[in-house]
Amino acid sequence: MLYTTYQTKRHTNKKVENQVKTYITYNKGRDWRLLQAPTTDLAGNPIHCVLPFCSLHLQLQMSENPYLSGSISTKSSAPGVIVATGNIGSELSYSNVAMFISSDAGNNWRQICEEEHNVWFLDKGGALVAVKQPTVPTRHLWISFDEGRQWTRHSFSAMPLFVDGVLVEAGAENQIMTFFGHFSHRSEWQLIKIDYKSIFTRRCTEGDYQTWHLHNQGEPCIMGQKQIYMKRRPGNYCMVGWDNSRILSAEPCICRAHDFECDYGFERRGDGNCLPAFWFNPSTLSQSCSQGQNYLNSTGYRKVVANNCTKGVKEMYTARKQQCPNRPPRGLVLTTHDDKLTANMGSNVTFLVRLEEGDSMRTNIQLDFGDGTAVSYSNLSWTQEGIRHVYRSAGIFRVTVQAENSLGFDTSSLYLHVTCPVEHIQLLAPYVVIKNKEVNLTAVVWPSHFRTLTYFWWLGNNTEPIITLDSSVSHTFSTEGMVTITVQVSSGDSILQDTRSIAIQEFFKSLLLSFSPNLDEANPDIPEWRQDVGRVIKKAVLQVSGNLFYPSCHSLSFPEILVNALNQISVEFELKPGSRVIVYITQLTLAPLVDSIPRHSSSAMLMLLSVVFLGLAVFLIYKFKRKIPWINIYAEVNHEKEQEMISTVGQNDTTPKITLSEFSTQKELREKEQEARAKRE
């Protein structure tokens, strides 16, 4: 849309039935109509153009160059004069265009040029000057003193000039017009100044002016008033010199229906009446409408902005003042200030509470953040700036708000996902598991999260991971051998992972060990130290047994070799110079075969036996009296199956039978330790 002379009329191009047409309004968009085309062309030939099938269409682009007039131009000092580029036909077209002018604010139009020109207003609108578009070089300009009815040609340059712009300098005593352009695309800029004062014969007197009535097809009431202007008579060659196009009088009109438009939420129907739109409930009141106050109940109409009409139907269409009723809260809405349902732990989260219906000043608001904290407000006005809260832990929280007054209540809620970056992940898994028996795998993350992370479990050679929201998963391995397990945790845009290798065996035994007291005295209680000591213990065991895995057909089975070495105090290591630690056997537990019935006894089937991190496990559990999570898991599996293991092993003759009576007492251990020291000395 384009504002023209007095902001009482506008032009716009609308697309109707796939055709772009130009419309004009005189009451800020309440009513629109097509432009009546001129009745004759420049040669005086009649133009047959009948509304609504044919009309005048204007190009309404304003010039980006401030020194060119653009396709449409008007000036407040020239009342009612509009100059524009356009065409006549059924729709807007950019071919066969011409220049048109209106002297009565768009009611009637005349053709003034057959080609596009830039048009400027001289002498406060007392004269018009036209120059061809910059794409065509010219030496001439055209001036009109009668609003485009007659034009006189004047030369301003000895050579054709591409006119890139014209500056008309303002001022009552200054009649200077400056042309700037170039003779060719390679030439320098040219400036040509013209003093057009000589084209006027005298200054205008009172008799050179006339009154002009603003109207809309003969209707004098425009925007609720009758306006009469003073403007120079067309054809007088006198100089205005100052702005004399003032409003002579403005008389208010009686209000009529066309002075009112549809109010918010209402739309005009075919019969011309304003009725509620399908999405609007006219009975809905503002939440700020408190009991004892008044509000304006819309009739569906409102006076057009800046309309100055009085009386008439004004009272009929004006909103009526009514008292605010007491209502229960309805339409309670809870959101965050950025409409996001995620937040970072430790950051401020701002909640917004909105109530569509109800007395906001007499409605109590209670907001539960879902993390054990809640707030309460006596009325909704206290929450206008938002309610801030900081979450100190990660998780998914259900945030609930309740609005309540003496007539009822309403609730609303949302789920907020609070996250924090994962800094570390550790996979907890036993080092040895039994084939075809379920094992528990656990991922420990820091900081801790509860069902807010996604875990990807890669088990063995599986090409697809197991995806869970829990930090643990149970799995059964069906084949023997070494298996690599990797767990990945996804947190935001980062992924962390940890990997462990475990041995899958059909049968294995474990020994629980004790150590001489000097080891516990040197314990600094740090994980790295315990891991180092565990590796030393493992190395000491390997020096005695030679291997951690033996076939079942070996002449002297691995448990017997290790038990004999431990009983003979042959397993020891140096903790520091002058301080050696002796490893004792504490207890023996036997893990069962999955199927203890001997099969294929004549074949050379191998049964791998392993010691589950022998020194480190017992060292941490029994001597240091401190636990590691993976040891707990492993211990629980063995304790639950202890009775089953003992009874099952008893059925296999190839398995050595070791009873608790074979283990040394504490007194015997001390004696053996003294004997070992005496031998070394």
C-alpha positions as CSV (number, residue, x, y, z in Angstrom):
1,M,0.0,0.0,0.0
2,L,1.1,3.6,-0.6
3,Y,0.2,6.7,1.3
4,T,-0.6,9.6,-1.0
5,T,-1.3,13.3,-0.5
6,Y,-3.2,13.5,2.9
7,Q,-3.1,9.9,4.2
8,T,-6.9,10.0,3.5
9,K,-6.5,7.9,0.4
10,R,-4.4,4.9,-0.5
11,H,-3.6,2.9,-3.5
12,T,-2.8,-0.8,-3.5
13,N,-2.3,-3.6,-6.0
14,K,-4.3,-6.8,-5.1
15,K,-4.3,-10.2,-6.8
16,V,-7.9,-11.1,-7.7
17,E,-8.6,-14.3,-9.6
18,N,-4.9,-14.5,-10.6
19,Q,-5.0,-10.9,-11.9
20,V,-3.2,-8.0,-10.2
21,K,-5.4,-4.9,-10.1
22,T,-5.1,-1.5,-8.5
23,Y,-7.6,-0.4,-5.9
24,I,-8.1,2.9,-4.0
25,T,-9.5,3.6,-0.5
26,Y,-10.6,6.9,1.2
27,N,-11.2,5.5,4.7
28,K,-8.0,3.6,5.6
29,G,-9.0,0.3,4.0
30,R,-12.6,-0.1,5.0
31,D,-13.8,0.2,1.4
32,W,-11.9,-0.3,-1.8
33,R,-12.7,0.3,-5.4
34,L,-11.1,0.1,-8.8
35,L,-9.6,3.2,-10.6
36,Q,-11.7,4.6,-13.4
37,A,-9.6,4.8,-16.6
38,P,-9.4,8.0,-18.7
39,T,-12.2,8.6,-21.2
40,T,-9.8,9.7,-24.0
41,D,-6.1,9.3,-24.9
42,L,-3.6,12.0,-25.8
43,A,-4.9,12.4,-29.3
44,G,-8.5,12.9,-28.0
45,N,-9.7,9.5,-29.1
46,P,-12.2,7.8,-26.9
47,I,-11.1,4.9,-24.6
48,H,-13.7,2.2,-24.1
49,C,-13.0,0.8,-20.7
50,V,-15.9,-0.3,-18.5
51,L,-15.7,-1.3,-14.9
52,P,-15.1,-3.8,-13.4
53,F,-13.8,-5.6,-16.6
54,C,-11.4,-2.8,-17.5
55,S,-9.8,-0.2,-15.3
56,L,-6.6,1.9,-14.7
57,H,-3.7,0.0,-13.0
58,L,-0.7,1.8,-11.6
59,Q,2.9,0.7,-10.9
60,L,3.3,1.6,-7.2
61,Q,7.1,1.1,-6.8
62,M,8.8,4.0,-5.0
63,S,12.3,4.9,-6.3
64,E,15.3,3.6,-4.5
65,N,17.2,6.6,-5.9
66,P,16.1,9.7,-3.9
67,Y,16.9,11.9,-6.9
68,L,14.4,10.1,-9.2
69,S,10.6,10.3,-8.8
70,G,9.8,6.7,-9.2
71,S,6.6,5.3,-10.8
72,I,4.3,7.3,-8.6
73,S,4.7,10.7,-7.1
74,T,2.7,13.2,-5.1
75,K,3.3,16.3,-2.9
76,S,1.5,17.8,0.1
77,S,1.9,21.3,-1.4
78,A,0.0,20.2,-4.5
79,P,-3.3,19.1,-3.1
80,G,-5.0,16.3,-5.1
81,V,-2.3,15.9,-7.7
82,I,-1.0,12.4,-8.3
83,V,1.4,11.4,-11.2
84,A,1.9,7.7,-11.9
85,T,3.0,5.2,-14.5
86,G,0.5,2.6,-15.4
87,N,-1.7,0.9,-18.1
88,I,-5.3,0.5,-19.0
89,G,-6.8,-3.0,-19.2
90,S,-8.1,-6.0,-17.2
91,E,-4.9,-6.3,-15.1
92,L,-1.6,-4.6,-14.3
93,S,0.9,-5.0,-17.1
94,Y,4.5,-3.7,-17.7
95,S,4.0,-3.3,-21.4
96,N,2.2,-0.6,-23.2
97,V,2.6,1.7,-20.2
98,A,2.0,5.5,-20.2
99,M,2.0,8.4,-17.7
100,F,-1.2,9.4,-16.0
101,I,-2.2,12.3,-13.7
102,S,-5.1,12.9,-11.3
103,S,-6.0,16.5,-10.2
104,D,-8.7,15.4,-7.7
105,A,-7.0,12.8,-5.5
106,G,-7.6,9.8,-7.7
107,N,-11.3,10.2,-8.7
108,N,-10.5,11.0,-12.4
109,W,-7.3,10.4,-14.4
110,R,-5.8,11.8,-17.6
111,Q,-3.0,10.6,-19.8
112,I,-0.1,13.0,-20.1
113,C,2.8,11.0,-21.8
114,E,3.1,7.9,-23.9
115,E,6.5,7.0,-22.5
116,E,7.8,6.6,-18.9
117,H,9.2,9.9,-17.4
118,N,10.4,11.1,-14.1
119,V,8.3,14.0,-12.9
120,W,9.2,16.5,-10.2
121,F,7.2,19.3,-8.6
122,L,8.5,22.8,-8.9
123,D,7.6,26.0,-7.0
124,K,5.7,24.3,-4.2
125,G,3.7,22.2,-6.7
126,G,2.9,25.2,-8.9
127,A,4.6,23.6,-11.9
128,L,5.6,20.1,-13.1
129,V,8.9,19.1,-14.9
130,A,9.3,15.9,-16.7
131,V,12.4,14.2,-18.0
132,K,12.9,10.8,-19.8
133,Q,14.1,7.8,-17.9
134,P,17.9,7.5,-17.4
135,T,18.2,4.8,-20.0
136,V,17.5,7.3,-22.8
137,P,19.8,10.3,-23.3
138,T,18.1,13.6,-23.7
139,R,18.7,17.4,-24.1
140,H,15.2,18.5,-23.3
141,L,12.8,18.8,-20.3
142,W,9.1,19.5,-20.3
143,I,7.3,21.9,-18.0
144,S,3.6,22.2,-17.3
145,F,1.8,25.0,-15.4
146,D,-1.7,23.5,-15.7
147,E,-1.3,20.1,-13.9
148,G,-0.2,18.3,-17.0
149,R,-2.8,19.5,-19.6
150,Q,-0.2,21.4,-21.6
151,W,3.6,21.0,-21.7
152,T,6.4,23.2,-23.1
153,R,9.8,21.9,-24.1
154,H,13.1,23.5,-23.0
155,S,16.7,22.6,-23.7
156,F,19.1,22.2,-20.8
157,S,22.2,20.7,-22.4
158,A,24.0,21.1,-25.8
159,M,24.6,17.3,-25.9
160,P,22.2,14.4,-25.0
161,L,22.7,13.6,-21.3
162,F,21.8,10.4,-19.5
163,V,20.0,12.0,-16.5
164,D,20.8,10.0,-13.4
165,G,19.0,12.4,-11.0
166,V,17.6,15.8,-10.4
167,L,17.8,17.9,-7.2
168,V,15.1,20.5,-6.7
169,E,16.4,22.9,-4.1
170,A,13.8,24.0,-1.6
171,G,13.3,27.6,-0.4
172,A,10.9,30.5,-1.0
173,E,13.6,32.6,-2.8
174,N,15.5,29.7,-4.4
175,Q,14.4,28.4,-7.8
176,I,17.4,26.2,-8.7
177,M,17.2,22.8,-10.3
178,T,20.4,20.7,-10.6
179,F,20.8,17.9,-13.2
180,F,23.5,15.3,-12.8
181,G,24.4,12.5,-15.2
182,H,26.9,11.5,-17.9
183,F,27.2,11.9,-21.7
184,S,28.3,8.2,-22.1
185,H,29.0,5.3,-20.0
186,R,32.7,6.1,-20.0
187,S,32.5,9.8,-19.5
188,E,32.8,11.7,-16.2
189,W,29.9,13.0,-14.1
190,Q,28.2,16.2,-15.5
191,L,26.4,18.7,-13.3
192,I,24.0,21.2,-14.9
193,K,22.3,23.9,-12.8
194,I,19.2,25.6,-14.0
195,D,17.6,28.7,-12.5
196,Y,13.9,28.4,-13.6
197,K,12.8,31.7,-12.0
198,S,12.7,33.3,-15.5
199,I,9.9,31.1,-16.7
200,F,7.5,32.8,-14.3
201,T,6.2,36.3,-15.3
202,R,5.2,37.5,-11.8
203,R,4.4,36.5,-8.2
204,C,1.0,35.0,-7.5
205,T,-1.7,37.2,-5.9
206,E,-4.9,36.3,-4.1
207,G,-6.8,36.1,-7.4
208,D,-4.5,33.4,-8.7
209,Y,-5.9,30.9,-6.1
210,Q,-9.0,28.9,-5.9
211,T,-10.7,26.6,-3.4
212,W,-10.7,22.8,-3.9
213,H,-13.0,20.3,-2.1
214,L,-11.5,16.9,-1.3
215,H,-14.1,14.2,-2.2
216,N,-14.7,10.6,-3.0
217,Q,-16.8,10.4,-6.2
218,G,-18.7,13.5,-5.1
219,E,-19.0,12.5,-1.4
220,P,-17.5,15.4,0.5
221,C,-17.1,13.6,3.9
222,I,-13.7,12.0,3.9
223,M,-12.6,10.5,7.2
224,G,-15.5,12.1,9.0
225,Q,-14.9,15.7,7.9
226,K,-15.3,18.0,4.9
227,Q,-12.0,19.5,3.9
228,I,-11.5,22.6,1.6
229,Y,-8.1,23.6,0.3
230,M,-6.5,26.6,-1.3
231,K,-4.5,25.8,-4.5
232,R,-3.2,27.8,-7.4
233,R,-5.4,28.0,-10.5
234,P,-4.1,25.8,-13.3
235,G,-2.6,27.7,-16.2
236,N,-1.4,30.8,-14.2
237,Y,2.2,31.6,-14.9
238,C,2.8,33.1,-11.5
239,M,5.4,32.1,-8.9
240,V,3.9,30.8,-5.7
241,G,7.2,31.2,-3.7
242,W,5.7,29.8,-0.5
243,D,3.4,27.0,0.5
244,N,-0.1,28.4,0.1
245,S,-1.8,25.0,-0.2
246,R,-3.3,25.1,3.2
247,I,-6.6,23.7,4.5
248,L,-9.1,26.5,4.3
249,S,-11.7,24.8,6.5
250,A,-12.4,21.3,8.0
251,E,-15.9,20.6,9.2
252,P,-16.8,17.4,11.0
253,C,-19.5,15.2,9.5
254,I,-22.3,13.1,11.1
255,C,-21.1,9.5,11.7
256,R,-22.4,6.9,9.2
257,A,-21.8,3.2,8.8
258,H,-18.8,3.7,6.4
259,D,-17.0,5.5,9.2
260,F,-16.7,2.2,11.1
261,E,-14.8,-0.9,10.5
262,C,-14.9,-4.4,12.0
263,D,-13.3,-4.6,15.4
264,Y,-10.6,-7.1,16.3
265,G,-11.9,-10.7,16.1
266,F,-14.8,-9.7,13.8
267,E,-15.1,-10.0,10.0
268,R,-17.5,-8.5,7.5
269,R,-19.9,-10.9,6.0
270,G,-21.7,-10.7,2.7
271,D,-24.6,-8.6,4.1
272,G,-22.1,-6.0,5.3
273,N,-22.4,-6.8,9.0
274,C,-19.4,-7.5,11.2
275,L,-19.7,-10.9,13.0
276,P,-17.3,-12.9,15.1
277,A,-14.6,-14.9,13.2
278,F,-14.5,-18.6,13.7
279,W,-11.5,-18.4,15.9
280,F,-12.7,-15.6,18.2
281,N,-14.9,-15.9,21.3
282,P,-16.5,-12.5,22.0
283,S,-17.4,-13.5,25.5
284,T,-13.7,-13.9,26.5
285,L,-12.6,-11.2,28.8
286,S,-9.1,-9.9,29.5
287,Q,-7.4,-11.5,32.5
288,S,-6.7,-7.9,33.8
289,C,-10.5,-7.4,34.1
290,S,-10.9,-7.6,37.9
291,Q,-14.1,-7.7,39.9
292,G,-15.3,-4.1,40.6
293,Q,-13.7,-2.7,37.5
294,N,-15.2,-2.0,34.1
295,Y,-14.4,-3.1,30.6
296,L,-15.5,-2.1,27.1
297,N,-17.7,-4.8,25.5
298,S,-17.3,-4.6,21.7
299,T,-20.3,-4.3,19.4
300,G,-18.2,-5.8,16.6
301,Y,-17.3,-2.3,15.2
302,R,-14.8,0.4,15.8
303,K,-14.4,3.9,14.3
304,V,-11.7,4.0,11.6
305,V,-8.5,5.4,13.0
306,A,-8.2,9.2,12.7
307,N,-11.8,9.5,11.6
308,N,-13.3,12.8,13.0
309,C,-17.0,12.1,12.6
310,T,-19.4,12.9,15.5
311,K,-22.8,11.9,16.7
312,G,-25.0,10.0,14.2
313,V,-24.6,6.2,14.6
314,K,-21.5,6.6,16.8
315,E,-23.3,5.5,19.9
316,M,-24.7,2.5,18.1
317,Y,-21.3,1.2,17.0
318,T,-19.2,2.3,20.0
319,A,-18.2,-0.3,22.6
320,R,-20.3,-0.3,25.7
321,K,-18.9,-0.1,29.2
322,Q,-19.8,-3.0,31.5
323,Q,-18.7,-4.2,34.9
324,C,-16.1,-7.1,35.2
325,P,-17.8,-10.2,36.5
326,N,-16.1,-12.7,38.9
327,R,-15.0,-15.7,36.9
328,P,-13.2,-19.0,37.6
329,P,-9.8,-19.3,36.0
330,R,-9.8,-20.8,32.5
331,G,-7.2,-21.3,29.8
332,L,-4.1,-21.5,32.0
333,V,-1.0,-21.8,30.0
334,L,2.6,-22.5,31.2
335,T,5.6,-22.0,28.9
336,T,9.3,-21.1,29.1
337,H,10.4,-17.6,28.0
338,D,12.1,-19.1,24.9
339,D,9.4,-21.8,24.3
340,K,12.1,-24.5,24.8
341,L,11.7,-27.6,26.9
342,T,15.4,-28.1,27.6
343,A,17.8,-26.3,29.9
344,N,21.3,-26.7,31.2
345,M,21.8,-27.6,34.8
346,G,22.7,-24.6,36.9
347,S,21.2,-22.0,34.5
348,N,18.2,-19.8,35.1
349,V,15.0,-21.0,33.6
350,T,12.2,-18.5,33.3
351,F,8.6,-19.8,33.3
352,L,5.7,-17.7,32.0
353,V,2.2,-18.1,33.2
354,R,-0.7,-16.9,31.1
355,L,-4.4,-16.9,32.0
356,E,-6.9,-16.5,29.2
357,E,-10.0,-16.1,31.5
358,G,-10.4,-15.2,35.1
359,D,-9.8,-12.4,37.6
360,S,-6.0,-12.1,37.6
361,M,-6.0,-9.9,40.7
362,R,-8.0,-12.4,42.8
363,T,-6.5,-15.7,41.5
364,N,-3.8,-17.5,43.5
365,I,-0.9,-19.0,41.5
366,Q,1.1,-22.0,42.7
367,L,4.0,-23.3,40.6
368,D,5.7,-26.6,41.4
369,F,9.1,-27.0,39.7
370,G,9.2,-30.8,40.0
371,D,12.4,-30.9,41.9
372,G,10.9,-30.6,45.4
373,T,10.6,-26.8,45.4
374,A,7.5,-24.7,44.7
375,V,6.4,-21.1,44.9
376,S,3.0,-19.4,45.5
377,Y,1.8,-15.9,44.4
378,S,-1.3,-14.1,45.6
379,N,-2.2,-12.9,42.1
380,L,-1.1,-13.2,38.5
381,S,0.4,-9.7,38.4
382,W,3.4,-10.9,40.3
383,T,4.3,-13.3,37.5
384,Q,4.3,-10.9,34.6
385,E,8.1,-10.7,34.4
386,G,8.3,-14.5,34.6
387,I,9.2,-16.9,37.4
388,R,12.9,-17.9,37.5
389,H,14.3,-21.1,38.9
390,V,17.7,-22.9,38.9
391,Y,17.8,-26.7,38.7
392,R,20.7,-28.2,40.6
393,S,20.5,-31.7,39.1
394,A,19.9,-33.3,35.7
395,G,16.7,-35.1,34.8
396,I,13.2,-34.7,33.4
397,F,11.0,-32.6,35.6
398,R,7.3,-32.2,35.5
399,V,6.5,-28.6,36.1
400,T,2.9,-27.8,37.2
401,V,1.1,-24.6,37.7
402,Q,-2.3,-24.2,39.3
403,A,-4.6,-21.1,39.3
404,E,-7.3,-21.0,41.9
405,N,-9.9,-18.6,43.2
406,S,-13.2,-18.9,45.0
407,L,-15.1,-20.1,41.9
408,G,-12.7,-22.8,40.7
409,F,-9.3,-23.7,39.5
410,D,-7.3,-24.6,36.4
411,T,-4.0,-26.4,36.0
412,S,-1.3,-26.7,33.3
413,S,2.0,-28.5,33.1
414,L,5.1,-29.2,31.0
415,Y,8.1,-31.5,31.1
416,L,11.5,-29.9,31.3
417,H,14.6,-31.8,30.3
418,V,17.5,-30.5,32.4
419,T,20.9,-31.7,31.1
420,C,24.5,-31.3,32.0
421,P,27.7,-32.4,30.1
422,V,28.9,-35.9,30.9
423,E,32.6,-35.7,31.9
424,H,33.5,-39.4,32.5
425,I,32.0,-42.9,31.8
426,Q,33.2,-46.2,33.2
427,L,32.0,-49.6,32.1
428,L,31.6,-52.1,34.9
429,A,31.7,-55.8,33.9
430,P,33.2,-59.0,35.3
431,Y,36.4,-60.2,33.7
432,V,35.1,-63.8,33.2
433,V,31.5,-64.9,32.7
434,I,29.9,-68.3,32.2
435,K,28.7,-69.2,28.7
436,N,24.9,-69.1,28.3
437,K,24.4,-67.5,31.7
438,E,23.0,-63.9,32.0
439,V,25.5,-61.3,33.0
440,N,24.9,-57.7,34.1
441,L,26.8,-54.8,32.4
442,T,26.7,-51.3,34.0
443,A,27.9,-47.9,32.8
444,V,28.7,-45.4,35.5
445,V,28.7,-41.7,34.4
446,W,29.8,-38.6,36.2
447,P,27.9,-36.4,37.0
448,S,25.1,-38.8,37.6
449,H,22.0,-38.7,35.4
450,F,18.7,-40.5,35.7
451,R,17.1,-41.6,32.5
452,T,18.2,-38.5,30.7
453,L,21.0,-40.1,28.6
454,T,21.0,-42.5,25.7
455,Y,23.3,-45.6,26.0
456,F,24.5,-47.6,23.0
457,W,25.8,-51.1,23.9
458,W,28.1,-52.7,21.3
459,L,28.5,-56.4,22.3
460,G,31.0,-58.5,20.6
461,N,30.7,-58.6,16.8
462,N,27.1,-57.3,16.7
463,T,26.7,-54.8,13.8
464,E,23.8,-53.0,15.6
465,P,23.9,-51.7,19.2
466,I,21.4,-52.2,22.0
467,I,20.0,-48.8,22.8
468,T,18.7,-48.1,26.3
469,L,17.8,-45.2,28.6
470,D,19.0,-47.2,31.6
471,S,22.6,-47.3,32.5
472,S,22.7,-51.1,32.8
473,V,21.8,-54.0,30.5
474,S,21.7,-57.8,30.9
475,H,23.1,-60.1,28.2
476,T,23.8,-63.8,27.6
477,F,26.9,-64.9,25.6
478,S,26.5,-68.2,23.7
479,T,30.1,-68.7,22.5
480,E,33.4,-69.1,24.4
481,G,36.4,-66.8,23.8
482,M,37.3,-63.2,24.4
483,V,34.6,-60.6,23.7
484,T,35.0,-56.8,23.5
485,I,32.2,-54.7,25.0
486,T,31.9,-51.0,24.3
487,V,29.3,-48.6,25.8
488,Q,28.7,-45.2,24.3
489,V,26.7,-42.5,26.1
490,S,25.1,-39.6,24.2
491,S,24.7,-36.3,26.0
492,G,23.7,-33.3,23.9
493,D,26.1,-33.1,21.0
494,S,28.9,-35.1,22.6
495,I,29.5,-38.9,22.9
496,L,31.8,-40.6,25.4
497,Q,32.6,-44.3,25.5
498,D,34.4,-47.0,27.5
499,T,35.6,-50.5,26.4
500,R,36.3,-53.7,28.2
501,S,37.3,-57.2,27.2
502,I,35.8,-60.2,29.0
503,A,36.5,-63.9,28.8
504,I,33.5,-66.3,28.1
505,Q,34.1,-69.7,29.6
506,E,32.0,-72.8,30.1
507,F,33.6,-73.4,33.5
508,F,36.0,-71.5,35.8
509,K,37.2,-71.4,39.4
510,S,38.1,-68.5,41.6
511,L,40.3,-68.2,44.6
512,L,40.0,-65.6,47.4
513,L,43.3,-64.4,48.8
514,S,44.6,-62.7,51.8
515,F,47.9,-60.7,52.3
516,S,50.3,-60.0,55.1
517,P,49.3,-57.0,57.2
518,N,52.1,-54.7,55.9
519,L,50.2,-54.3,52.6
520,D,47.2,-52.7,54.3
521,E,49.5,-50.4,56.2
522,A,50.9,-49.0,53.0
523,N,47.5,-48.5,51.4
524,P,47.1,-44.7,50.4
525,D,43.4,-45.4,49.4
526,I,43.6,-44.3,45.8
527,P,42.4,-46.3,42.8
528,E,45.6,-46.0,40.9
529,W,47.6,-47.5,43.7
530,R,45.2,-50.4,44.0
531,Q,45.4,-51.0,40.2
532,D,49.2,-51.1,40.3
533,V,49.2,-53.5,43.2
534,G,46.7,-55.7,41.3
535,R,49.1,-56.0,38.4
536,V,52.0,-56.9,40.7
537,I,49.9,-59.7,42.3
538,K,48.9,-61.0,38.9
539,K,52.6,-61.1,37.9
540,A,53.5,-63.0,41.1
541,V,50.8,-65.6,40.5
542,L,52.0,-66.1,36.9
543,Q,55.6,-66.7,38.1
544,V,54.3,-69.6,40.2
545,S,51.6,-71.1,37.9
546,G,53.2,-70.3,34.6
547,N,49.8,-69.5,33.0
548,L,46.3,-68.4,34.0
549,F,44.6,-70.9,31.6
550,Y,45.1,-74.6,31.5
551,P,43.3,-77.4,29.6
552,S,41.4,-79.8,31.8
553,C,43.5,-82.7,30.7
554,H,46.7,-81.3,32.2
555,S,48.5,-83.8,34.4
556,L,48.4,-81.4,37.4
557,S,45.4,-79.1,37.2
558,F,45.9,-75.3,37.7
559,P,44.0,-75.1,41.1
560,E,46.3,-77.7,42.6
561,I,49.4,-75.9,41.4
562,L,48.3,-72.6,42.7
563,V,46.9,-74.0,46.0
564,N,50.1,-75.8,46.7
565,A,52.1,-72.7,46.0
566,L,50.0,-70.6,48.2
567,N,50.1,-73.1,51.1
568,Q,53.8,-73.3,50.8
569,I,54.1,-69.5,51.0
570,S,55.7,-69.4,47.6
571,V,53.7,-66.4,46.3
572,E,55.2,-63.2,47.4
573,F,56.2,-59.8,46.0
574,E,58.3,-56.8,47.2
575,L,56.2,-53.8,48.1
576,K,59.2,-51.6,48.7
577,P,62.8,-52.2,49.7
578,G,62.9,-54.2,52.8
579,S,59.2,-54.9,52.8
580,R,57.7,-58.0,51.1
581,V,54.1,-59.1,51.0
582,I,53.1,-62.8,51.3
583,V,49.9,-64.0,49.5
584,Y,47.8,-66.6,51.4
585,I,44.8,-68.6,50.2
586,T,41.6,-67.7,52.1
587,Q,38.8,-69.6,50.5
588,L,38.1,-71.6,47.4
589,T,34.7,-71.4,45.5
590,L,34.0,-73.5,42.5
591,A,31.9,-72.4,39.5
592,P,29.9,-75.1,37.9
593,L,29.9,-76.5,34.5
594,V,26.9,-75.5,32.5
595,D,26.4,-79.1,31.6
596,S,28.4,-81.3,34.0
597,I,27.7,-84.6,32.2
598,P,30.9,-85.7,30.4
599,R,30.5,-85.8,26.6
600,H,33.0,-86.7,23.9
601,S,35.4,-88.0,26.5
602,S,37.7,-89.4,23.8
603,S,38.1,-86.0,22.1
604,A,40.6,-83.4,23.0
605,M,38.0,-80.8,24.0
606,L,39.6,-78.0,25.9
607,M,38.1,-76.5,29.0
608,L,39.7,-73.1,29.8
609,L,40.1,-72.1,33.5
610,S,40.9,-68.6,34.6
611,V,41.5,-66.8,37.8
612,V,39.4,-63.6,38.1
613,F,41.9,-60.9,38.8
614,L,43.1,-63.0,41.8
615,G,45.2,-60.7,43.8
616,L,43.4,-57.4,43.1
617,A,39.9,-58.8,43.9
618,V,40.7,-60.3,47.3
619,F,43.1,-57.5,48.1
620,L,40.3,-54.9,47.7
621,I,37.6,-56.8,49.4
622,Y,39.1,-58.5,52.3
623,K,42.2,-56.7,53.3
624,F,41.4,-53.1,52.3
625,K,37.8,-53.4,53.3
626,R,36.9,-51.1,50.4
627,K,34.8,-52.1,47.4
628,I,34.8,-51.6,43.7
629,P,31.4,-51.8,41.9
630,W,32.4,-54.5,39.4
631,I,33.6,-56.7,42.3
632,N,30.2,-56.5,43.9
633,I,28.5,-57.6,40.8
634,Y,30.8,-60.6,40.4
635,A,30.5,-61.5,44.0
636,E,26.7,-61.5,43.9
637,V,26.6,-63.9,41.0
638,N,28.8,-66.3,42.8
639,H,27.0,-66.1,46.1
640,E,23.7,-66.7,44.5
641,K,25.0,-69.9,42.8
642,E,27.3,-71.1,45.6
643,Q,25.1,-74.1,46.6
644,E,24.6,-75.1,43.1
645,M,28.3,-74.9,42.2
646,I,29.4,-77.1,45.0
647,S,26.8,-79.8,44.3
648,T,27.4,-79.8,40.6
649,V,31.2,-80.0,40.7
650,G,30.8,-83.0,42.9
651,Q,29.4,-85.0,39.9
652,N,32.5,-84.5,37.8
653,D,35.3,-86.9,38.7
654,T,37.9,-85.0,36.8
655,T,37.5,-82.0,39.1
656,P,39.7,-82.0,42.2
657,K,37.7,-82.2,45.4
658,I,39.0,-79.5,47.8
659,T,37.4,-79.1,51.2
660,L,37.6,-76.2,53.7
661,S,39.7,-78.4,56.0
662,E,42.5,-78.1,53.5
663,F,42.9,-74.3,54.2
664,S,45.3,-73.1,56.8
665,T,44.2,-71.5,60.0
666,Q,45.4,-68.0,61.0
667,K,47.8,-69.6,63.5
668,E,49.3,-71.9,60.9
669,L,49.6,-68.9,58.5
670,R,51.6,-67.0,61.0
671,E,53.9,-69.9,61.7
672,K,54.5,-70.5,58.0
673,E,55.3,-66.8,57.5
674,Q,57.9,-67.0,60.3
675,E,59.4,-70.2,58.8
676,A,59.7,-68.5,55.4
677,R,61.4,-65.5,56.9
678,A,63.8,-67.7,58.8
679,K,64.7,-69.6,55.6
680,R,65.5,-66.4,53.8
681,E,67.7,-65.2,56.6
